[in-house]
Amino acid sequence: MKPCEQKHSSLHSHTAIRPTRYGPRPSLSSSIAHKRFVKAMSSNLKLFQPIQVGDMALSHRVVMCPLTRSRAHASHAHSDLAIEYYSQRASVPGTLLISEATFICAKAGGFRHVPGIWSTEQIAAWKRITDAVHIKGSFFFSSFGLWAVRLIQRPAPRPLTKSEIREYVEAFGTAASNAVHGAGFDGVEIHGANGYLVEQFLKDGVNTRTDEYGGSVENRCRFALEVVNSVVCAVGASKTAIRFSPWGDLYEERMKNPVPTFAHLTMKLKELYPDFAYIHVVEPAATGDRDRRVLQHESNNFIRDIWAPKALISAGGYTRKTALAVAERTGELIAFGRPFIGNPDLPLRLRYDIPLAASNRKTWYTHLSPKGYIDYPRADEDPRVVQSKL
Ligand SMILES: Cc1cc2nc3c(=O)[nH]c(=O)nc-3n(C[C@H](O)[C@H](O)[C@H](O)COP(=O)(O)O)c2cc1C
């Protein structure tokens, strides 16, 4: 693996509210809305206490999971609907949002109406969205998403050639640079979960290669580590993160024992990148967009043990009660997926124990439709909730 020649973290060191090349980020600290939210969120409960993650000063520990919603144009450039959608979910200042999985290059696609980040049009569309999130005082990581979807689709999956591996590793770096330096994201979360390309290398149920990218734990982790290095070289370690789902089995990518592989990867990341932004783990209770039955021995505690005391985001099947308990015990950030679809102001609802709205599954992936996307009310717009709580 070629180490980075440049130290990007110092080249692009930012404070939480920073000037971008498109102009200064608006100062929120003096706005009335900001002060109102900061006051409303303050609490003795750990879940609602501030935390520094990479370069970001988050005001609480509720995170929005990557959620594919299929609202981009056919060109894979996001529609303006996404400006409203993400801006609604950024409404509590200091929230970390993680974007839906995004294609890093045209070849890595496969699903219609999923956004990309390789063309000028796509980068400009994302910039309008990151601006809207930043105006709310929140933070935005881009999740990609090497979705090299075609490679997992039947009937004929095939291993990548060595030159394709090099091409994809490089494409990850280019996409990271597009995301941070072009589209204004605060960082990049590499999609190493849910059966997509990086995970296909990691899991021995899928990776049947006999070269240096297959077989041993070290070999199966090689591609992931090359991708991480490519992204770190492009944007710096403090703006780089990765998502894992060791127990996930959405595409039958099950491992008999994922512990040695994910333990090795976690150790390597800790050793190589002391400034790494965070690791995001999907708990055994979820796989892809659904619940999963947890077996007794399944737990991500081995990752926690290695990674501590660095920032860890845990996702998958959380309720208010379990999120409060885990955050209290570990200080971790808790990411919510499905609950964020129907509850644009989820952090505030959790803070005040306001009942959560269910989302309509049928509109999760409706192409380009505003329905079920930007029409879920905030609690203070909904007459059924107790206004006095706010
Ligand atoms: C509609 C929908 C789309 C999703 N899209 C993505 C995605 O793009 N990338 C990803 O890593 N996970 C994706 N997930 C999984 C979620 O990020 C999350 O791990 C999962 O929903 C479990 O969390 P929850 O129990 O809070 O919903 C998706 C889930 C749903 C429901």
The ligand as a Tripos MOL2 file, in Angstrom:
@<TRIPOS>MOLECULE
LIG
   31    33     1     0     0
SMALL
NO_CHARGES

@<TRIPOS>ATOM
      1 C1        -35.0070    2.8040    3.3550 C.3       1 LIG1
      2 C2        -33.6590    2.3590    3.8240 C.ar      1 LIG1
      3 C3        -32.5450    2.6020    3.0500 C.ar      1 LIG1
      4 C4        -31.2690    2.2320    3.5030 C.ar      1 LIG1
      5 N1        -30.1750    2.5630    2.7660 N.ar      1 LIG1
      6 C5        -28.9210    2.3210    3.2420 C.ar      1 LIG1
      7 C6        -27.7740    2.7720    2.5450 C.ar      1 LIG1
      8 O1        -27.8610    3.4620    1.5320 O.2       1 LIG1
      9 N2        -26.5460    2.4730    3.0810 N.ar      1 LIG1
     10 C7        -26.4050    1.7760    4.2400 C.ar      1 LIG1
     11 O2        -25.2770    1.5440    4.6900 O.2       1 LIG1
     12 N3        -27.4910    1.3370    4.9300 N.ar      1 LIG1
     13 C8        -28.7360    1.6140    4.4560 C.ar      1 LIG1
     14 N4        -29.8330    1.2230    5.1810 N.ar      1 LIG1
     15 C9        -29.6490    0.6030    6.5000 C.3       1 LIG1
     16 C10       -29.7070    1.6590    7.5900 C.3       1 LIG1
     17 O3        -28.6190    2.5530    7.4770 O.3       1 LIG1
     18 C11       -29.7010    1.0480    9.0100 C.3       1 LIG1
     19 O4        -28.5020    0.3320    9.2040 O.3       1 LIG1
     20 C12       -30.8910    0.1190    9.2220 C.3       1 LIG1
     21 O5        -32.0980    0.7490    8.8220 O.3       1 LIG1
     22 C13       -30.9940   -0.3050   10.6940 C.3       1 LIG1
     23 O6        -31.1950    0.8260   11.5070 O.3       1 LIG1
     24 P1        -32.6700    1.1390   12.1230 P.3       1 LIG1
     25 O7        -33.0610   -0.0950   12.8910 O.co2     1 LIG1
     26 O8        -32.4790    2.3490   12.9800 O.co2     1 LIG1
     27 O9        -33.5900    1.3670   10.9610 O.co2     1 LIG1
     28 C14       -31.1200    1.5550    4.7370 C.ar      1 LIG1
     29 C15       -32.2680    1.2950    5.5020 C.ar      1 LIG1
     30 C16       -33.5180    1.6800    5.0680 C.ar      1 LIG1
     31 C17       -34.7210    1.4200    5.9240 C.3       1 LIG1
@<TRIPOS>BOND
     1     1     2 1
     2     2     3 ar
     3     2    30 ar
     4     3     4 ar
     5     4     5 ar
     6     4    28 ar
     7     5     6 ar
     8     6     7 ar
     9     6    13 1
    10     7     8 2
    11     7     9 ar
    12     9    10 ar
    13    10    11 2
    14    10    12 ar
    15    12    13 ar
    16    13    14 ar
    17    14    15 1
    18    14    28 ar
    19    15    16 1
    20    16    17 1
    21    16    18 1
    22    18    19 1
    23    18    20 1
    24    20    21 1
    25    20    22 1
    26    22    23 1
    27    23    24 1
    28    24    25 2
    29    24    26 1
    30    24    27 1
    31    28    29 ar
    32    29    30 ar
    33    30    31 1
@<TRIPOS>SUBSTRUCTURE
     1 LIG1         1 GROUP 0 **** ****
